Amino acid sequence: MKQVYEFLESFVVIALVLAGISGISYNLFRADGWLETVIGNIWSLGTQYIVIAVPVLVGAIVLFDLWRSGRVIHSKTSILPNLLLYSLIGAGVYYIGRYVVTGTI
């Protein structure tokens, strides 16, 4: 009985993660989606905010380097993979619930 419960639990987790990835991908890449909106907004900015963009880019590169080299996290176990998994499960619950209620993603 315990094996059946563990199988069903893992099946539900995988289904929710896949639903979360699918919903995020759909909203990211569809026409008038998130990616098109962001690229359109960046394109319309032109060079008027270049003074702000350069320090933000430098800061993002420094933070990425710190994250990649592991200096931000001092322990051997990281909470980041768990947060990513839980956020994908939450997104899956959201998109499945939205589909059930409204009929659209």
C-alpha positions, 0 to 999 in steps of 0.5 A, a space after each residue: 500500500 505504501 508503494 502505491 501511495 508513493 507512486 501516486 504522490 510522485 505522479 501528482 508532483 510530476 503532473 503539476 510540475 509539467 502543468 506549471 512548465 506548460 502554462 509558463 511556456 504558453 504564456 511566455 511564447 504565445 502571441 502578445 505573451 510575456 516575451 513579446 511584451 518585454 522585448 517590445 518594451 525594451 525595444 521602445 526604450 531605445 537609448 534613453 535609459 542606457 545610464 540605468 541599464 548599464 549598472 543593472 547589467 553589471 550588477 546582474 553579472 556580478 550576482 550571477 557570478 556569485 551565485 555560480 561560484 557558490 559564495 552566496 550559499 555557504 551550506 552544502 544543501 541548497 534551498 534553491 532547487 526546492 524553491 524552484 520545484 515548489 514554485 513550479 508545483 504552485 504554477 501547475 496548481 494555478 494553471 490547472 485551477 484556471 483551466 478548470 474555472 475559466 476553460 482557458 490557460 
